[in-house]
Structure formats: C-alpha cells, structure tokens
Amino acid sequence: MAGLAESGSNPDVDLLYDINGLAKDVPPWFDRVMEFVGEYGVLLAMVLLVLWCWWSVRRRGEEDAASSVAALVWAPLAAGIAVLVNVPIRGFVERPRPFLDHQGLEVLVSGKTDYSFVSDHATIVMAMAVGLFVANRKFGLVALMLAVFGGFIRVYMGVHYPTDVVGGFALGTAVALLLSPLAMALLTPVTRAVERSPRVGWLVRGRGRGRGAGDGADAVVPEARSERTAGASERDLAA
C-alpha cells in the first residue's frame, strides 16, 4: 500500500502522508506539544467545555435548566456508549495502524498496538461535541471545531488514517443524535428530581435561583420579573 501512496492512487494514504509530513517540517518541541494535545489536550478541553456550559446553565437558573443539564449529562454518556459500539467494529475490520503498513511516517506516539479503524479519540470528541451542541448551540459550535481539530491531529501524529477519523466522527455523531431522544426521556426526570432536592439541587440550579423565590429578584423568567416590577412602580405612582 506504500506504493499506492507514491502513485497517488489511494487518496486516504495520500492525505495521510500529506498531513503527517507537516510534522517533519516543524521544531521538535512543536511536535511534543501536538502529541500532548492529540492524546490528552483535546479531551481535556472538551470536558472543560461541558463543565463551563453546566456552570453557565445553573448560574442563569432558567426554567428549563433540568432539561439543559440532562442534555449535558448525555454528552459524556454518548461518548462512552459510542466507544463501546466501536469495540466490535474495530474487531471486525481489523485495520492495522498506518505506521505498520507504510514507511516514512513521522510517528509521534509509540506503543499503539490496537487496530486503527475506527478512531476512539475521534469517536469520543465528536460524540461529546454533538451532545454539547444539542444542549447549547454556542458551546456546541466551539466543541465541534475542537473535535475536527482533534481529528486532524490524530492523522498528524501518524497514528490514524483520515478515514479512521471520519469514521469516528460518523459513529460519534450517530450515537449522540440517534439515542438523544431516549436519553433525554430517561435523564430529564432524574435531573428534575435532583433540582427539587434541598441538598443537591444546586447541581441543576444555582443557589437562590429556585422556583418561587419570593421577591422576584431571582425570577427565572425575565418577563415575569419585569411585569412584577412594572406593577410595583404603578402602585407607587398611585400612592
């Protein structure tokens, strides 16, 4: 298959050499940074995005906070389920890592002995990104861009073919979207129960932002608060 790459008759291998070849033209320290980002950095950034979105949701204390938190819980769960689905796929396809079949690759991470298709990293980050997009469009768009960047790095590192990454993106997206209705139906009642708890309700809604919070200063629905404020102003003027 190395010959296919040289002749240009295999676009997958061709693109592998083109992207991985960038690693040969940069300083060694840059490759070390890319190695860390590709192995751990993108995953860590994705987790931080989910946590940031959760903090934003509970701090605002919206009426549908329980549904939003349920969607955020689904993001990492979708990633875990997608990886489990990938186990039989990798065992069935049995595609070796690209550096085992092709010479001249700049491999940034050694010791990869499992199969290449589908990429676990690409599957995880895309499942989380799509799950986050379902919960929040703004954070989700950032996560999607981050997932695509993470997939690029896996090819840059020489540990995956481009089609391994594309397959991971497809698998992660399919699991996150297709199972989302069922997941929301199961998770939303749980987050609503947590929201009502006096001890752990803060996990869903920030302290002091519960429903029916007396004076309206922490009212969840802006229109309701504005109506109460307007009514109070009219009474003051009448007095």
C-alpha positions as CSV (number, residue, x, y, z in Angstrom):
1,M,0.0,0.0,0.0
2,A,3.0,2.3,0.3
3,G,3.2,2.1,-3.5
4,L,-0.3,3.3,-3.7
5,A,0.6,6.4,-1.8
6,E,3.5,7.1,-4.1
7,S,1.4,6.7,-7.2
8,G,-1.4,8.8,-5.7
9,S,-4.0,6.1,-6.4
10,N,-5.1,5.9,-2.8
11,P,-6.4,9.3,-1.6
12,D,-6.7,8.1,2.0
13,V,-3.0,7.2,2.2
14,D,-2.0,10.2,0.1
15,L,-3.7,12.5,2.6
16,L,-2.1,10.6,5.4
17,Y,1.4,11.4,4.1
18,D,0.5,15.0,3.3
19,I,-0.8,15.8,6.8
20,N,1.8,13.7,8.7
21,G,4.5,15.2,6.5
22,L,3.9,18.5,8.3
23,A,5.4,17.0,11.4
24,K,8.8,16.8,9.7
25,D,9.0,20.5,8.9
26,V,8.5,21.9,12.4
27,P,10.7,22.1,15.5
28,P,10.7,19.0,17.8
29,W,9.1,21.0,20.6
30,F,6.1,21.7,18.5
31,D,5.6,18.0,17.8
32,R,5.8,17.4,21.5
33,V,3.0,19.9,22.0
34,M,0.9,18.4,19.3
35,E,1.5,15.0,20.8
36,F,0.1,16.1,24.2
37,V,-2.8,18.0,22.6
38,G,-3.7,15.0,20.4
39,E,-3.5,12.5,23.3
40,Y,-4.9,14.4,26.2
41,G,-5.4,18.1,25.4
42,V,-8.5,18.0,23.2
43,L,-10.2,15.5,25.5
44,L,-9.5,17.7,28.5
45,A,-10.7,20.8,26.7
46,M,-13.9,19.0,25.7
47,V,-14.6,18.1,29.4
48,L,-13.9,21.7,30.4
49,L,-16.3,23.0,27.8
50,V,-19.1,20.7,29.2
51,L,-18.3,21.9,32.7
52,W,-18.3,25.5,31.6
53,C,-21.6,25.1,29.9
54,W,-23.1,23.4,33.0
55,W,-21.9,26.2,35.2
56,S,-23.4,28.8,32.8
57,V,-26.8,26.9,32.8
58,R,-27.1,26.6,36.6
59,R,-25.9,30.1,37.2
60,R,-28.6,31.6,34.9
61,G,-31.3,29.4,36.6
62,E,-33.5,29.1,33.6
63,E,-36.9,27.3,33.7
64,D,-35.6,24.5,31.5
65,A,-32.4,24.1,33.5
66,A,-33.2,20.5,34.2
67,S,-33.5,19.7,30.5
68,S,-30.3,21.5,29.7
69,V,-28.4,19.7,32.4
70,A,-29.8,16.4,31.2
71,A,-28.5,17.1,27.8
72,L,-25.1,18.0,29.2
73,V,-25.1,14.7,31.1
74,W,-25.8,12.9,27.9
75,A,-22.7,14.3,26.2
76,P,-20.1,12.2,28.1
77,L,-22.5,9.3,28.3
78,A,-22.9,9.3,24.5
79,A,-19.1,9.3,24.2
80,G,-18.9,6.2,26.4
81,I,-21.6,4.4,24.5
82,A,-20.0,5.2,21.2
83,V,-16.7,3.8,22.3
84,L,-18.4,0.6,23.4
85,V,-20.1,0.4,20.0
86,N,-16.7,0.8,18.4
87,V,-15.3,-2.3,20.1
88,P,-16.9,-4.8,17.7
89,I,-16.3,-2.6,14.7
90,R,-12.6,-2.5,15.3
91,G,-12.5,-6.2,15.9
92,F,-14.4,-6.8,12.7
93,V,-12.4,-4.5,10.4
94,E,-9.0,-5.3,11.9
95,R,-7.2,-2.4,10.2
96,P,-3.6,-2.1,11.3
97,R,-2.2,1.2,12.3
98,P,-0.8,3.2,9.3
99,F,2.8,3.1,10.5
100,L,2.7,-0.7,10.4
101,D,2.0,-0.8,6.7
102,H,3.6,2.4,5.4
103,Q,7.2,3.6,5.7
104,G,8.5,7.1,6.2
105,L,5.8,8.3,8.6
106,E,6.6,10.6,11.5
107,V,5.0,8.7,14.4
108,L,4.7,11.0,17.4
109,V,3.3,8.3,19.8
110,S,4.8,4.9,20.1
111,G,3.2,1.7,21.6
112,K,0.0,1.8,19.6
113,T,-0.7,-1.9,19.0
114,D,-4.5,-1.9,18.7
115,Y,-6.5,-1.6,15.5
116,S,-6.9,1.7,13.7
117,F,-10.5,1.9,12.4
118,V,-12.5,3.5,13.9
119,S,-10.5,6.1,15.9
120,D,-11.6,6.1,19.5
121,H,-10.3,9.6,20.1
122,A,-12.4,10.9,17.1
123,T,-15.4,9.0,18.2
124,I,-15.2,10.4,21.8
125,V,-14.7,14.0,21.0
126,M,-17.3,14.1,18.2
127,A,-19.9,12.4,20.4
128,M,-19.3,14.9,23.2
129,A,-19.3,17.8,20.7
130,V,-22.6,16.8,19.2
131,G,-24.1,16.1,22.6
132,L,-23.0,19.5,23.7
133,F,-24.4,21.1,20.6
134,V,-27.8,19.6,21.4
135,A,-27.6,21.2,24.8
136,N,-26.2,24.6,23.8
137,R,-25.5,25.9,20.3
138,K,-22.8,28.3,21.2
139,F,-20.7,25.9,23.3
140,G,-21.5,23.2,20.8
141,L,-20.1,25.1,17.8
142,V,-16.8,25.6,19.7
143,A,-16.8,21.9,20.6
144,L,-17.4,20.8,17.0
145,M,-14.4,22.9,15.8
146,L,-12.3,21.4,18.6
147,A,-13.3,17.9,17.6
148,V,-12.4,18.5,14.0
149,F,-9.0,19.9,15.1
150,G,-8.5,16.8,17.3
151,G,-9.2,14.5,14.4
152,F,-6.7,16.4,12.3
153,I,-4.1,15.9,15.0
154,R,-4.6,12.2,15.1
155,V,-3.6,12.0,11.4
156,Y,-0.8,14.5,12.0
157,M,0.6,12.2,14.7
158,G,0.7,9.3,12.2
159,V,-1.5,7.0,14.3
160,H,-4.6,7.1,12.2
161,Y,-5.7,7.2,8.5
162,P,-8.0,10.1,7.6
163,T,-10.9,7.6,7.1
164,D,-10.3,6.3,10.6
165,V,-11.1,9.8,11.9
166,V,-14.0,10.4,9.5
167,G,-15.5,7.0,10.7
168,G,-15.1,8.1,14.3
169,F,-16.8,11.4,13.5
170,A,-19.7,9.5,11.9
171,L,-20.0,7.0,14.7
172,G,-19.9,9.6,17.4
173,T,-22.5,11.8,15.7
174,A,-24.8,8.8,15.0
175,V,-24.8,7.7,18.6
176,A,-25.2,11.2,20.1
177,L,-28.1,12.1,17.8
178,L,-30.0,8.8,17.4
179,L,-30.0,7.9,21.1
180,S,-30.6,11.5,22.2
181,P,-34.4,11.3,22.4
182,L,-34.3,8.2,24.5
183,A,-31.5,9.6,26.7
184,M,-33.4,12.8,27.3
185,A,-36.6,10.9,28.2
186,L,-34.6,9.0,30.8
187,L,-32.3,11.7,32.1
188,T,-34.7,14.7,32.4
189,P,-36.8,13.2,35.1
190,V,-33.6,12.4,37.1
191,T,-32.3,16.0,36.8
192,R,-35.7,17.3,37.7
193,A,-35.7,15.2,40.8
194,V,-32.2,16.4,41.6
195,E,-33.4,20.0,41.1
196,R,-36.1,19.6,43.7
197,S,-33.6,18.2,46.3
198,P,-32.7,20.7,49.0
199,R,-29.2,19.2,49.3
200,V,-28.1,18.6,45.7
201,G,-30.5,20.9,43.8
202,W,-27.6,23.3,43.3
203,L,-26.2,20.9,40.7
204,V,-29.1,21.9,38.4
205,R,-29.9,25.4,39.5
206,G,-27.7,27.9,41.3
207,R,-28.4,28.7,45.0
208,G,-31.0,31.3,45.5
209,R,-32.4,30.7,42.0
210,G,-35.1,28.2,42.9
211,R,-38.6,28.4,41.6
212,G,-40.9,30.6,43.5
213,A,-38.1,32.7,45.0
214,G,-40.2,35.2,46.9
215,D,-39.4,38.8,45.9
216,G,-38.8,38.2,42.2
217,A,-35.2,39.4,42.3
218,D,-34.1,35.9,41.3
219,A,-37.0,35.2,39.0
220,V,-36.1,32.8,36.3
221,V,-38.5,34.2,33.6
222,P,-37.4,37.8,32.7
223,E,-40.9,38.7,31.5
224,A,-42.4,37.7,34.9
225,R,-39.9,39.8,36.8
226,S,-40.4,42.8,34.5
227,E,-44.2,42.6,34.9
228,R,-43.9,42.5,38.7
229,T,-41.5,45.4,38.7
230,A,-43.8,47.4,36.4
231,G,-46.8,46.6,38.7
232,A,-44.9,47.8,41.8
233,S,-44.0,51.0,40.0
234,E,-47.6,51.7,39.1
235,R,-48.7,51.2,42.7
236,D,-46.0,53.5,43.9
237,L,-47.1,56.2,41.5
238,A,-50.8,55.8,42.5
239,A,-49.8,56.2,46.1
